[in-house]
Amino acid sequence: MSTTEQRFVPVPFDPEVAPIVEAMGAAPAMSLESILASRGETGSPFGDPAELVKGLPITLEDRVIPGPAGAPDLEITILTPSDLTPGEALPALYNIHGGGMVVGHRSWETGRLLDLMSRHRVVCVNVEYRLAPEDPYPAGAEDVYAGFVWTHANAASLGIDPEKIVVMGGSAGGGFTAAVALMARDRRGPVMAGQLLLCPMIDNTGTTVSAQQYRGLGTWTREANDLAWTCVLGEELAFSTDALEYAAPSRATDLSGLPAAFIEVGAAETFRDEDVEYASRIWAVGGRAELHVWDGGCHGFDMYAPEARISRAALDARDSWLRRVWA
């Protein structure tokens, strides 16, 4: 075995996570054809939102709001404590779903939000956005930014404290969360209380060690990542350092003046090193970032293995950060 091969030996998966990774590895690899075919699919692999909410003291409302200028309207889902009183203003989570910017739906993350609502008295706004390759960058980024601006502007009617909105997302949603933070700063838009970045997809170049370690391995492989970036940015910019920062936040040259960040990633996944570097760059300019790298965690381990010990520990860490940010 060469030195190069030794260097890129993957970090092993946590024993409670490994069987799930193995089972998912038996599924066909993602392709452009499977991405496009998924557009006609309905339902969520993580449970139907209406069924998940049933019996809980939570109201679920689907709504259509204005999209970016000249673009289609946006679909959102609002989750509100049923006993919200008139005039009450709660902290809020503005959630952006994952899926590599090419697949996925907001309904997939209802369970994640309900779990957070069980421990925090909050309002959740779950936003939909246009997907690549049909709608490449900047469509998705502009959609989620418009949804954040709308949420802030309509905070009073939603029962939200506008000073306590945390923007959050996993994977592509984490990358979009970082992009929204940059856009809000640069455009002098609404100020968020914090950005919750869960295994964020932020680097299009694929040059890190962890990007090499997870070729053909894990719940989000290097090959899937390359395909997704090609769909979002096109062949010319897919792996270029010239990509725009709102598409790939790692390309941002200035990370100063951003809201407090919580960055979480598994040690056994493609995005590990780009996420660690992003936290380091925020610290380098005096910014606030809390970084957690979970040993043996695959990409999205908390959703695929919610009862695993590392998942429970990760949820505890998020809860601690949220309480501090909202306090």
C-alpha positions, 0 to 999 in steps of 0.5 A, spaced: 500 500 500 502 506 498 503 512 502 498 516 499 493 510 500 494 509 507 493 517 508 486 516 505 484 510 509 477 512 512 475 513 519 471 507 521 464 508 522 461 508 529 458 501 531 451 503 532 451 507 525 455 502 521 450 497 520 445 503 517 451 505 512 452 498 510 444 497 508 444 504 505 450 502 501 446 496 497 442 501 494 443 504 487 448 510 486 445 516 485 445 518 478 442 524 474 437 519 471 435 518 479 435 525 481 430 527 475 426 521 476 425 523 484 421 529 482 415 525 481 415 521 488 411 523 493 411 522 501 417 522 506 422 516 508 422 519 515 414 519 516 408 523 513 408 530 517 400 529 518 401 523 522 408 525 525 404 531 528 397 527 530 396 527 537 402 532 539 400 539 541 402 542 535 399 546 529 401 544 522 400 549 517 402 549 509 402 556 506 405 559 500 409 566 500 412 570 495 418 568 492 424 572 490 423 578 485 421 575 478 421 567 481 415 563 483 412 563 490 415 559 495 411 553 499 413 553 507 410 549 513 409 552 519 409 548 526 406 552 532 405 550 539 397 549 539 397 553 546 400 559 543 397 565 546 395 572 542 401 577 543 406 571 545 413 572 541 417 565 541 424 563 539 424 560 532 427 555 527 427 557 520 429 550 517 432 549 510 432 541 508 438 537 505 439 533 499 445 536 496 441 541 492 438 536 487 433 532 491 429 532 498 423 535 500 422 539 507 417 534 509 423 530 510 425 534 516 419 534 520 421 529 525 427 533 526 423 539 528 418 536 532 424 533 536 427 540 537 420 543 539 419 537 544 425 540 548 424 548 546 418 552 546 419 555 539 415 556 532 418 552 526 418 555 519 420 549 514 422 552 507 421 549 500 426 551 494 428 550 487 432 544 486 438 543 480 439 541 475 432 544 473 434 550 477 441 551 478 445 556 482 442 562 484 435 559 484 435 555 491 440 560 495 435 566 493 429 562 495 431 560 502 434 567 503 427 570 501 423 565 505 428 568 511 426 575 509 419 574 509 419 570 516 423 576 519 418 581 516 412 577 518 414 575 525 409 578 529 403 575 526 407 568 526 408 569 534 415 569 533 420 574 536 424 577 530 431 577 535 431 570 536 430 567 529 436 561 528 437 559 521 438 551 521 439 546 516 443 539 514 447 538 509 445 542 503 441 546 508 447 547 512 450 550 506 444 554 504 444 556 512 451 559 511 449 562 505 443 566 508 448 568 513 453 571 508 447 574 504 444 577 510 450 581 512 452 583 505 445 585 503 444 589 510 438 584 511 435 581 517 439 579 523 439 572 525 440 570 532 445 564 530 446 559 524 445 552 526 450 548 521 449 540 521 454 537 516 454 543 512 455 542 504 460 548 503 466 546 499 465 545 491 472 543 490 473 536 493 480 537 495 480 535 502 482 529 505 475 527 508 473 528 501 478 523 498 476 518 504 469 517 502 469 515 495 464 510 494 463 509 502 458 512 506 451 515 506 453 521 502 459 519 497 464 523 494 461 521 487 454 523 489 457 530 492 461 531 485 454 530 481 450 534 485 455 540 485 455 539 477 448 540 477 448 546 481 454 550 478 455 546 471 461 543 468 465 549 468 464 552 475 463 545 479 470 544 482 473 551 481 475 556 486 472 561 482 465 559 484 461 564 488 460 564 495 453 564 496 453 557 492 459 554 496 460 558 502 467 556 503 469 560 497 467 566 501 474 571 502 471 574 508 467 571 514 467 577 519 461 580 522 457 573 521 452 571 527 454 565 532 455 559 528 454 552 531 457 547 526 457 539 527 459 534 523 461 526 523 468 524 523 467 519 518 464 523 512 466 527 506 464 534 509 469 533 515 475 537 513 471 543 510 467 544 516 472 544 520 476 549 516 470 553 516 470 554 523 477 555 524 476 561 519 471 564 523 475 564 529 481 567 525 477 573 524 474 573 531 468 570 530 463 566 534 463 558 532 462 552 536 465 546 533 463 538 534 466 533 530 463 526 532 467 520 532 464 515 527 459 519 525 456 518 518 453 524 514 446 525 517 448 520 523 442 523 527 437 522 522 439 515 520 441 513 527 437 517 532 437 512 538 445 511 537 449 514 543 453 519 538 446 522 536 443 523 543 450 526 545 449 531 538 442 533 540 444 535 547 450 539 544 445 542 540 440 544 545 445 547 549 447 552 544 440 553 542 439 555 549 445 560 550 443 563 543 436 564 545 438 567 552 
